[in-house]
């Protein structure tokens, strides 16, 4: 909280650096690696805490990792950071940019015996006394020049921030009184700020009022503002984009970014890390196989900002296929043939190449196709009671689904990689130079199964949107199928609609599932 009669100072440690990830490495002042990807997300999470604060100025160390942290914070606060030498890291001399064990053998034993001493400098570098004097002198001078009612950010390093805190609490007597040196050194080792965390200083009349450490941030709820905020930094956009919520049946948060760079942001609300890793493997494989599917722009498994894994995919500007069918009926048949051709390309992927990640995670119950479908056929038969349909329709559903279950159990299908959730909203069409397929998206339900399910699933979706287009699709697909496969295709189509009706009873509070179920019931009764 900011009070009008106080000066408020936010002391912020830089985000995790690449050097921080290397045990025993001393980046020092000559940091060449800068922030890690995790460190960049940490800085974003920190600035979210400050986005509404009336920050007047940002001061930062000139070292790369603090400069990057300051730039991330500054772009949201609209304040250009000022480099200050007193905030720079301790100079580690010949240890700079090296692992300590690469250098230690070159140092005389006499130095090693005194290396923890307040006044012992690193060879060709600074001592703790030299660093502390530099920091106290610089900070003291800075405080004199700041507005006593202003709000400021200082971004620096662990030892520098701790020294500033000690100076605020105890003054600078330790620089001249040798009896205070050990107290300072003990404080230096005990009081540590984690990467990208904040020490909030309330300062009034040249006197410290309080220091409160904020060492843990709560996850941010995905919404239009937080997604736009996140995407701006991750995609390195010049201005704040507009985020549009994508309404899906998935539990994941999905937002579309259209300007100035088209992208799809997904926050994966699943604690199983294999789910996240699986999606990455699938999309990476599809890109290498030149199949028109999303390309991954950013992977964030830090759980720092949203508390969940986040994935950013490219987004091909275009329309969902249903819009094209409505506006360009003359293009229906060639477009459906293009979609079928792409599906067959997916189905032709060798199972041996993708089975370890195309199937759902091994821990999932009913992961094999026959177990998965048998379970869902049984559940659908159980949930679809006679009072939902006419007697004739109920008997037809029961007969078809029982036959389909026998087909699946007998493993009469060919195992291929399938999409598994082929709704019309997952097919994106471009209208540049005619209507053509540019993307099949959302491979979250991808698994090894029966290709006929993809055909029937899309058929069922089309029936709910356009009987004309659905009939064209059915004829195109049927052209290459045997009589036995045609029977199974129709049984899968029956399952699709019956399953959708079943969803109405399981998800009574879901408007979208109620609407879809009512339409599928109408089709089955028709």
VMD Tcl script that draws the C-alpha trace (Angstrom):
set ca {
  {0.00 0.00 0.00}
  {1.24 3.50 -0.85}
  {0.76 6.37 1.63}
  {0.87 9.97 0.45}
  {3.07 11.11 3.37}
  {5.73 8.40 2.87}
  {8.43 7.59 0.39}
  {7.96 4.01 -0.81}
  {10.87 2.07 -2.28}
  {10.56 -1.34 -3.92}
  {13.86 -3.22 -3.70}
  {13.71 -5.98 -6.30}
  {16.21 -8.70 -6.99}
  {16.70 -9.62 -10.65}
  {14.91 -12.67 -12.06}
  {16.67 -16.00 -12.27}
  {19.73 -15.68 -14.49}
  {21.37 -18.37 -16.56}
  {24.29 -18.08 -14.15}
  {21.93 -18.84 -11.23}
  {21.15 -22.21 -12.81}
  {24.84 -23.23 -12.74}
  {25.92 -24.32 -9.29}
  {29.25 -22.79 -8.33}
  {29.22 -20.25 -11.18}
  {29.97 -16.57 -10.48}
  {28.37 -14.33 -13.09}
  {29.47 -11.21 -11.27}
  {29.47 -7.96 -13.20}
  {30.48 -9.58 -16.48}
  {27.24 -11.49 -16.92}
  {26.89 -12.56 -20.54}
  {23.96 -14.96 -20.19}
  {21.31 -12.63 -18.83}
  {17.97 -14.00 -17.64}
  {16.78 -17.55 -18.08}
  {13.29 -18.11 -19.51}
  {12.10 -18.72 -15.96}
  {13.69 -15.43 -14.88}
  {11.78 -13.52 -17.56}
  {8.48 -14.98 -16.36}
  {9.42 -14.14 -12.77}
  {9.97 -10.51 -13.75}
  {6.57 -10.45 -15.47}
  {4.92 -11.84 -12.35}
  {6.64 -9.19 -10.22}
  {5.55 -6.27 -12.35}
  {1.96 -7.53 -12.20}
  {2.13 -6.68 -8.48}
  {3.28 -3.16 -9.30}
  {1.18 -2.40 -12.38}
  {-1.21 -0.11 -10.48}
  {1.41 1.60 -8.29}
  {2.34 5.24 -9.06}
  {5.99 4.43 -9.79}
  {7.98 7.58 -10.56}
  {11.31 6.07 -11.54}
  {13.19 2.80 -11.91}
  {16.87 2.50 -10.98}
  {18.89 -0.53 -11.90}
  {22.32 -2.09 -11.91}
  {24.08 -1.94 -15.29}
  {24.62 -5.75 -15.26}
  {22.78 -7.74 -17.96}
  {20.45 -9.76 -15.73}
  {19.22 -6.68 -13.89}
  {18.95 -4.69 -17.10}
  {16.69 -7.37 -18.61}
  {14.58 -7.48 -15.44}
  {14.31 -3.67 -15.48}
  {13.29 -3.59 -19.14}
  {10.50 -6.11 -18.55}
  {9.23 -4.11 -15.58}
  {9.71 -0.74 -17.27}
  {7.68 -1.51 -20.37}
  {4.57 -2.11 -18.27}
  {5.17 0.82 -15.94}
  {6.09 3.12 -18.83}
  {9.23 4.28 -17.03}
  {12.67 4.18 -18.59}
  {15.19 2.54 -16.21}
  {18.23 4.53 -15.08}
  {21.55 2.70 -14.71}
  {23.34 3.41 -11.46}
  {26.83 2.13 -10.70}
  {26.27 1.82 -6.97}
  {23.66 -0.89 -7.64}
  {26.07 -3.06 -9.62}
  {27.04 -6.52 -8.41}
  {30.09 -7.24 -6.25}
  {33.14 -7.52 -8.51}
  {34.44 -11.06 -8.14}
  {37.79 -10.33 -9.77}
  {39.36 -13.29 -11.54}
  {36.33 -15.42 -10.60}
  {34.05 -13.34 -12.87}
  {32.22 -15.47 -15.40}
  {33.74 -18.73 -14.17}
  {33.00 -21.66 -11.89}
  {34.85 -21.13 -8.61}
  {36.61 -24.49 -8.92}
  {38.08 -23.42 -12.28}
  {40.03 -20.66 -10.53}
  {40.46 -21.59 -6.88}
  {43.67 -23.59 -7.48}
  {45.33 -20.39 -8.70}
  {44.65 -18.56 -5.43}
  {47.19 -18.68 -2.58}
  {46.11 -20.55 0.56}
  {46.60 -17.31 2.51}
  {43.70 -15.72 0.60}
  {41.47 -18.75 0.97}
  {41.93 -18.57 4.74}
  {40.68 -14.97 4.78}
  {38.15 -15.04 1.96}
  {35.22 -14.57 4.37}
  {36.88 -11.51 5.90}
  {35.04 -8.19 5.48}
  {38.11 -6.41 4.11}
  {39.61 -9.16 1.94}
  {39.07 -8.38 -1.76}
  {38.62 -10.96 -4.46}
  {41.86 -11.09 -6.46}
  {41.62 -8.15 -8.89}
  {38.11 -7.49 -7.54}
  {36.23 -5.97 -4.60}
  {36.08 -6.78 -0.93}
  {32.78 -6.78 0.94}
  {33.92 -3.55 2.58}
  {34.53 -1.90 -0.82}
  {31.16 -3.05 -2.11}
  {29.31 -1.97 1.06}
  {30.92 1.48 1.01}
  {30.00 1.93 -2.66}
  {26.40 0.91 -1.99}
  {25.96 3.02 1.15}
  {27.48 6.11 -0.48}
  {25.35 5.75 -3.61}
  {22.10 4.90 -1.82}
  {22.54 7.70 0.72}
  {23.09 10.22 -2.08}
  {20.10 8.88 -4.04}
  {17.77 9.17 -1.05}
  {18.62 12.87 -0.70}
  {17.54 13.56 -4.27}
  {14.28 11.60 -4.27}
  {10.85 13.10 -3.60}
  {10.06 12.32 0.06}
  {6.56 11.29 -1.04}
  {7.57 9.44 -4.22}
  {7.42 5.77 -5.18}
  {10.56 4.20 -6.62}
  {11.94 0.87 -7.82}
  {15.54 -0.25 -7.31}
  {16.53 -3.43 -9.16}
  {19.76 -5.03 -8.09}
  {21.54 -8.14 -6.77}
  {21.35 -10.24 -3.63}
  {24.30 -8.75 -1.71}
  {23.54 -5.21 -2.88}
  {19.91 -5.32 -1.75}
  {20.86 -6.90 1.59}
  {23.43 -4.16 2.13}
  {20.82 -1.48 1.36}
  {18.48 -3.08 3.88}
  {21.20 -3.22 6.54}
  {22.06 0.42 5.88}
  {18.40 1.43 6.28}
  {18.05 -0.51 9.53}
  {21.47 0.17 11.10}
  {23.12 3.08 9.33}
  {26.70 3.05 8.06}
  {28.56 2.78 11.34}
  {29.78 -0.71 10.42}
  {32.04 0.86 7.75}
  {34.14 2.60 10.41}
  {33.57 0.44 13.49}
  {35.37 -2.89 13.16}
  {33.25 -4.36 15.95}
  {30.20 -4.07 13.67}
  {31.75 -5.90 10.74}
  {30.82 -9.41 11.88}
  {27.25 -8.28 12.56}
  {26.97 -7.01 8.99}
  {28.50 -10.19 7.53}
  {26.09 -12.33 9.55}
  {23.18 -10.21 8.29}
  {24.50 -10.50 4.74}
  {24.39 -14.30 4.89}
  {21.06 -14.51 6.72}
  {18.86 -11.97 4.93}
  {18.35 -13.09 1.36}
  {15.76 -12.13 -1.22}
  {14.67 -14.73 -3.76}
  {14.83 -14.00 -7.48}
  {12.36 -11.31 -8.62}
  {10.93 -10.89 -5.12}
  {10.37 -7.55 -3.39}
  {11.39 -5.83 -0.16}
  {8.95 -2.94 0.35}
  {10.53 0.00 2.19}
  {8.43 2.72 3.86}
  {10.64 5.77 4.48}
  {9.65 9.02 6.14}
  {11.71 12.07 7.09}
  {15.05 10.40 6.49}
  {13.99 7.58 8.76}
  {13.04 3.97 8.05}
  {9.49 3.12 9.04}
  {9.33 -0.51 7.94}
  {10.65 -3.15 5.55}
  {8.24 -5.85 4.44}
  {9.45 -8.73 2.31}
  {7.18 -10.17 -0.37}
  {8.74 -13.53 -1.16}
  {5.78 -15.39 -2.65}
  {3.14 -14.35 -5.18}
  {-0.23 -15.98 -5.69}
  {-0.98 -17.31 -9.21}
  {-2.82 -14.98 -11.56}
  {-6.28 -15.92 -12.78}
  {-6.38 -16.11 -16.59}
  {-8.66 -13.41 -17.99}
  {-8.53 -10.92 -20.85}
  {-6.27 -8.51 -19.00}
  {-3.78 -11.02 -17.59}
  {-3.55 -12.95 -20.87}
  {-2.92 -9.73 -22.82}
  {-0.32 -8.67 -20.24}
  {1.40 -12.07 -20.49}
  {1.30 -12.26 -24.29}
  {2.74 -8.78 -24.73}
  {5.99 -9.73 -23.02}
  {6.30 -13.31 -24.23}
  {5.63 -12.39 -27.87}
  {7.67 -9.19 -27.55}
  {4.83 -7.00 -28.81}
  {5.18 -3.23 -28.97}
  {1.71 -2.51 -27.66}
  {-0.77 -4.24 -25.40}
  {-2.77 -6.74 -27.49}
  {-6.46 -7.53 -27.21}
  {-7.26 -11.00 -25.85}
  {-10.49 -12.74 -26.82}
  {-11.80 -15.63 -24.72}
  {-12.42 -18.80 -26.75}
  {-15.45 -20.66 -25.39}
  {-14.62 -24.38 -25.37}
  {-15.80 -27.46 -23.52}
  {-12.23 -27.97 -22.31}
  {-11.25 -27.07 -18.75}
  {-8.24 -25.20 -20.17}
  {-8.28 -21.41 -20.47}
  {-7.95 -20.55 -24.15}
  {-7.58 -17.00 -25.49}
  {-7.04 -15.69 -28.99}
  {-4.66 -12.80 -29.65}
  {-5.32 -11.20 -33.05}
  {-3.32 -7.98 -33.08}
  {-0.60 -7.09 -33.67}
  {0.43 -10.76 -33.88}
  {-2.03 -13.63 -34.20}
  {-1.61 -16.30 -31.53}
  {-3.51 -18.67 -29.30}
  {-2.69 -18.72 -25.58}
  {-3.58 -21.84 -23.60}
  {-3.32 -22.17 -19.84}
  {-3.28 -25.93 -19.23}
  {-5.30 -26.61 -16.11}
  {-3.91 -30.07 -15.54}
  {-1.39 -30.95 -12.84}
  {-0.06 -33.91 -14.81}
  {3.15 -32.71 -16.46}
  {2.89 -35.48 -19.06}
  {-0.21 -33.80 -20.52}
  {1.75 -30.63 -21.25}
  {4.78 -32.51 -22.59}
  {2.54 -34.64 -24.80}
  {1.00 -31.64 -26.52}
  {4.42 -30.19 -27.24}
  {5.59 -33.46 -28.79}
  {2.47 -33.75 -30.94}
  {2.69 -30.22 -32.34}
  {6.43 -30.51 -32.89}
  {5.93 -33.74 -34.83}
  {3.10 -32.26 -36.93}
  {5.29 -29.28 -37.85}
  {8.11 -31.58 -38.98}
  {5.61 -33.68 -40.95}
  {4.31 -30.51 -42.71}
  {0.77 -31.22 -41.60}
  {-1.29 -28.00 -41.30}
  {-1.50 -27.73 -37.53}
  {-0.50 -25.06 -34.99}
  {3.16 -24.19 -34.49}
  {4.42 -23.65 -30.96}
  {5.71 -20.12 -30.30}
  {6.35 -20.35 -26.57}
  {6.47 -23.02 -23.86}
  {6.14 -22.06 -20.20}
  {6.20 -24.89 -17.66}
  {7.39 -22.68 -14.78}
  {3.89 -22.30 -13.26}
  {5.07 -18.89 -12.03}
  {2.54 -16.55 -13.62}
  {-0.71 -18.50 -13.90}
  {0.10 -21.36 -11.56}
  {-0.33 -23.72 -14.51}
  {1.62 -24.60 -17.62}
  {1.06 -22.21 -20.51}
  {1.46 -22.74 -24.22}
  {1.35 -20.17 -27.02}
  {0.63 -21.39 -30.55}
  {0.55 -19.45 -33.74}
  {-2.92 -18.63 -34.99}
  {-3.60 -18.69 -38.69}
  {-5.98 -15.87 -39.53}
  {-9.07 -17.34 -41.12}
  {-12.56 -18.60 -40.39}
  {-13.91 -21.68 -38.74}
  {-15.01 -24.01 -41.50}
  {-18.72 -23.62 -40.72}
  {-18.56 -19.94 -41.72}
  {-17.06 -20.87 -45.05}
  {-19.75 -23.49 -45.70}
  {-22.41 -20.89 -45.03}
  {-20.91 -18.12 -47.14}
  {-19.38 -20.17 -49.99}
  {-21.66 -23.18 -50.63}
  {-20.09 -23.70 -54.05}
  {-16.75 -24.46 -52.36}
  {-18.12 -27.16 -50.06}
  {-17.09 -30.28 -51.99}
  {-13.47 -29.33 -52.88}
  {-12.92 -28.02 -49.37}
  {-14.24 -31.22 -47.77}
  {-12.01 -33.24 -50.07}
  {-9.02 -31.17 -48.89}
  {-9.97 -31.82 -45.26}
  {-10.29 -35.55 -45.91}
  {-6.91 -35.60 -47.64}
  {-5.29 -33.98 -44.59}
  {-6.99 -36.38 -42.20}
  {-5.72 -39.32 -44.23}
  {-2.22 -37.86 -44.02}
  {-2.55 -37.80 -40.22}
  {-3.91 -41.35 -40.22}
  {-0.98 -42.52 -42.36}
  {1.61 -41.48 -39.74}
  {3.44 -44.67 -38.64}
  {2.13 -45.67 -35.21}
  {5.61 -46.82 -34.24}
  {6.89 -43.23 -34.55}
  {4.30 -41.59 -32.32}
  {2.69 -44.18 -30.04}
  {4.72 -43.09 -27.00}
  {3.19 -39.60 -27.06}
  {0.13 -39.74 -29.33}
  {-1.77 -41.91 -26.89}
  {-3.02 -40.30 -23.66}
  {-0.63 -40.44 -20.68}
  {0.05 -44.01 -19.50}
  {-1.48 -43.26 -16.13}
  {-4.90 -42.57 -17.66}
  {-7.50 -45.24 -17.22}
  {-8.82 -46.73 -20.48}
  {-5.88 -45.44 -22.52}
  {-6.18 -48.05 -25.29}
  {-8.80 -47.49 -27.97}
  {-10.89 -50.59 -27.23}
  {-10.90 -49.87 -23.47}
  {-11.71 -46.18 -24.06}
  {-14.55 -46.83 -26.48}
  {-15.99 -49.83 -24.60}
  {-16.17 -47.73 -21.45}
  {-17.88 -44.83 -23.22}
  {-20.30 -47.04 -25.13}
  {-21.31 -48.72 -21.86}
  {-21.65 -45.35 -20.10}
  {-23.74 -44.00 -22.96}
  {-26.03 -47.04 -22.95}
  {-26.39 -46.67 -19.20}
  {-27.16 -42.93 -19.26}
  {-29.51 -42.94 -22.25}
  {-32.75 -44.05 -20.62}
  {-35.88 -44.99 -22.55}
  {-37.73 -41.88 -21.44}
  {-35.24 -39.64 -23.26}
  {-36.06 -41.06 -26.73}
  {-38.95 -42.76 -28.37}
  {-38.95 -46.53 -27.97}
  {-37.98 -47.05 -31.61}
  {-35.01 -44.65 -31.40}
  {-33.84 -46.11 -28.10}
  {-33.87 -49.63 -29.53}
  {-31.95 -48.50 -32.62}
  {-29.30 -46.77 -30.48}
  {-28.95 -49.83 -28.24}
  {-28.64 -52.18 -31.21}
  {-26.06 -50.05 -33.06}
  {-23.92 -49.35 -30.00}
  {-23.92 -53.00 -28.95}
  {-22.70 -53.98 -32.43}
  {-20.07 -51.22 -32.32}
  {-18.85 -52.47 -28.95}
  {-18.42 -55.98 -30.40}
  {-16.48 -54.49 -33.34}
  {-14.15 -52.59 -31.01}
  {-13.66 -55.45 -28.56}
  {-12.78 -57.80 -31.41}
  {-10.14 -55.25 -32.52}
  {-11.45 -55.24 -36.08}
  {-10.26 -51.67 -36.57}
  {-6.86 -50.57 -37.85}
  {-4.85 -48.67 -35.25}
  {-3.79 -45.26 -36.56}
  {-3.05 -41.83 -35.07}
  {-6.31 -39.85 -35.00}
  {-7.31 -36.33 -34.02}
  {-10.09 -37.57 -31.76}
  {-12.04 -34.30 -31.41}
  {-12.71 -33.15 -34.94}
  {-15.27 -30.39 -34.45}
  {-15.86 -27.82 -37.17}
  {-14.40 -25.19 -34.83}
  {-11.09 -27.05 -34.94}
  {-10.77 -26.63 -38.70}
  {-9.56 -23.23 -39.88}
  {-10.06 -22.01 -43.43}
  {-8.32 -19.19 -45.29}
  {-10.04 -17.21 -48.05}
  {-6.90 -15.84 -49.64}
  {-6.78 -17.07 -53.24}
  {-9.90 -19.15 -52.72}
  {-11.07 -21.35 -49.83}
  {-8.46 -23.76 -48.51}
  {-7.56 -25.52 -45.29}
  {-4.84 -23.81 -43.26}
  {-5.07 -25.42 -39.83}
  {-6.47 -28.33 -37.89}
  {-6.16 -27.33 -34.24}
  {-6.69 -28.72 -30.72}
  {-5.04 -32.14 -30.75}
  {-5.66 -32.49 -27.00}
  {-7.74 -35.66 -27.51}
  {-5.32 -37.21 -30.03}
  {-4.87 -40.94 -29.52}
  {-4.19 -44.16 -31.37}
  {-7.57 -45.41 -32.54}
  {-9.95 -46.02 -35.43}
  {-9.81 -43.52 -38.32}
  {-13.55 -43.97 -38.77}
  {-14.09 -42.10 -35.49}
  {-12.59 -38.91 -36.96}
  {-14.84 -39.19 -40.02}
  {-17.95 -39.89 -37.93}
  {-17.13 -37.18 -35.39}
  {-16.86 -34.53 -38.09}
  {-19.98 -35.89 -39.75}
  {-21.91 -35.53 -36.48}
  {-20.76 -31.93 -36.05}
  {-21.76 -31.08 -39.61}
  {-25.22 -32.59 -39.12}
  {-25.82 -30.16 -36.27}
  {-24.87 -27.23 -38.53}
  {-25.88 -28.07 -42.08}
  {-27.66 -31.17 -43.37}
  {-26.51 -30.33 -46.91}
  {-22.80 -30.18 -45.99}
  {-23.12 -33.31 -43.81}
  {-24.54 -35.26 -46.75}
  {-21.71 -34.13 -49.01}
  {-19.16 -35.23 -46.40}
  {-20.86 -38.61 -45.95}
  {-20.75 -39.26 -49.71}
  {-17.09 -38.21 -50.04}
  {-15.99 -40.41 -47.13}
  {-18.11 -43.35 -48.26}
  {-16.41 -43.42 -51.66}
  {-13.31 -45.10 -50.28}
  {-14.91 -47.41 -47.70}
  {-16.01 -51.03 -47.81}
  {-19.57 -52.06 -46.98}
  {-18.46 -53.25 -43.54}
  {-16.67 -49.98 -42.83}
  {-19.76 -48.03 -43.88}
  {-21.80 -49.89 -41.29}
  {-19.21 -49.12 -38.59}
  {-19.01 -45.48 -39.70}
  {-22.77 -45.14 -39.17}
  {-22.49 -46.79 -35.76}
  {-19.76 -44.35 -34.72}
  {-21.97 -41.51 -35.92}
  {-24.78 -42.91 -33.74}
  {-22.40 -43.01 -30.78}
  {-21.33 -39.42 -31.39}
  {-24.87 -38.11 -31.10}
  {-25.92 -40.44 -28.26}
  {-22.78 -39.50 -26.32}
  {-23.62 -35.81 -26.82}
  {-27.10 -36.43 -25.42}
  {-25.50 -38.28 -22.52}
  {-23.44 -35.15 -21.82}
  {-26.70 -33.26 -21.23}
  {-27.41 -35.43 -18.20}
  {-23.82 -35.27 -16.88}
  {-23.29 -31.52 -17.36}
  {-26.62 -29.97 -16.47}
  {-25.04 -26.56 -15.78}
  {-23.26 -26.34 -19.16}
  {-25.30 -24.26 -21.59}
  {-23.13 -25.25 -24.54}
  {-23.51 -29.00 -23.81}
  {-27.26 -28.62 -23.34}
  {-27.57 -26.90 -26.70}
  {-25.45 -29.47 -28.51}
  {-27.25 -32.37 -26.84}
  {-30.68 -31.05 -27.79}
  {-29.62 -30.80 -31.44}
  {-28.13 -34.31 -31.46}
  {-31.32 -35.67 -29.90}
  {-33.33 -34.00 -32.64}
  {-31.09 -35.60 -35.30}
  {-31.41 -39.09 -33.76}
  {-35.19 -38.76 -33.52}
  {-35.40 -37.45 -37.10}
}
mol new
graphics top color blue
foreach p $ca { graphics top sphere $p radius 0.5 }
foreach p [lrange $ca 0 end-1] q [lrange $ca 1 end] { graphics top cylinder $p $q radius 0.2 }
display resetview
